[in-house]
C-alpha cells in the first residue's frame, strides 16, 4: 500500500501542470477555431474530473488519519489513568 501512495504522490502535481498547459493553449486559441476549442474544453474537463477524484482520495486519507489520532489520544489517556505504563510492541 505504501508503494501505491508513493506512485500517486505526484499525480496531483502532474494534473495541475497539465491544467496550466491547457490554460495556456486555450489562451492562444483563436475564437473561430471551434474544433480546437472543443478539444481543449474536453481535455480541461477530463483533468478537472481527475483532480476531483484526487481531492476525494485525500479527504478520505485525512478522515482516516483523524480517526487514528483520536484513537491514539484515547489510548494514551486510558493508559495514563490506569497507572500502568503503556504496553510496548
C-alpha positions as CSV (number, residue, x, y, z in Angstrom):
1,X,0.0,0.0,0.0
2,X,2.9,2.4,0.7
3,X,4.1,1.8,-2.9
4,X,0.7,2.8,-4.2
5,X,0.8,6.0,-2.2
6,X,4.3,6.8,-3.5
7,X,3.2,6.3,-7.1
8,X,0.2,8.5,-6.5
9,X,2.1,11.2,-4.6
10,X,2.9,13.3,-7.6
11,X,-0.2,12.7,-9.6
12,X,-1.9,15.9,-8.3
13,X,1.1,18.0,-9.2
14,X,1.2,16.4,-12.7
15,X,-2.5,17.2,-13.2
16,X,-2.0,20.8,-12.1
17,X,0.9,21.2,-14.5
18,X,-1.3,19.8,-17.3
19,X,-4.1,22.2,-16.4
20,X,-1.7,25.1,-16.6
21,X,-0.5,24.0,-20.1
22,X,-4.1,23.6,-21.2
23,X,-4.9,27.1,-19.9
24,X,-2.0,28.5,-22.0
25,X,-3.2,26.6,-25.1
26,X,-6.7,27.9,-24.5
27,X,-5.4,31.5,-24.2
28,X,-3.6,31.1,-27.5
29,X,-6.5,29.6,-29.4
30,X,-8.4,31.6,-31.9
31,X,-12.1,32.1,-31.3
32,X,-13.1,30.8,-34.7
33,X,-11.2,27.5,-34.2
34,X,-14.2,25.7,-32.9
35,X,-12.7,22.2,-33.2
36,X,-9.6,23.1,-31.2
37,X,-11.6,24.9,-28.5
38,X,-13.9,21.9,-28.1
39,X,-10.9,19.6,-27.8
40,X,-9.4,21.9,-25.2
41,X,-12.7,22.0,-23.2
42,X,-12.8,18.2,-23.2
43,X,-9.2,18.0,-22.0
44,X,-9.8,20.5,-19.3
45,X,-13.0,18.7,-18.1
46,X,-11.0,15.4,-18.0
47,X,-8.3,16.9,-15.9
48,X,-10.9,18.6,-13.6
49,X,-12.6,15.2,-13.0
50,X,-9.2,13.6,-12.2
51,X,-8.4,16.4,-9.8
52,X,-11.8,16.0,-8.1
53,X,-11.1,12.2,-7.6
54,X,-7.6,13.1,-6.2
55,X,-9.3,15.5,-3.8
56,X,-11.8,12.8,-2.7
57,X,-8.9,10.4,-2.0
58,X,-7.0,13.0,0.0
59,X,-10.2,13.8,2.0
60,X,-10.6,10.1,2.8
61,X,-6.9,9.8,3.9
62,X,-7.4,12.9,6.2
63,X,-10.5,11.3,7.6
64,X,-8.7,8.1,8.4
65,X,-5.8,9.9,9.9
66,X,-8.1,11.9,12.1
67,X,-9.8,8.8,13.4
68,X,-6.4,7.2,14.1
69,X,-5.2,10.3,16.0
70,X,-8.4,10.3,18.1
71,X,-7.9,6.6,18.8
72,X,-4.3,7.1,19.8
73,X,-5.2,10.0,22.1
74,X,-7.9,8.0,23.7
75,X,-5.4,5.1,24.2
76,X,-2.9,7.4,25.8
77,X,-5.5,8.9,28.2
78,X,-6.6,5.5,29.3
79,X,-3.0,4.4,29.7
80,X,-2.3,7.4,31.9
81,X,-5.3,7.0,34.1
82,X,-4.8,3.2,34.7
83,X,-1.5,3.9,36.4
84,X,0.3,1.2,34.3
85,X,2.9,2.2,31.7
86,X,1.7,1.8,28.1
87,X,2.5,-1.5,26.5
88,X,5.5,-1.5,24.2
89,X,5.4,-3.6,21.0
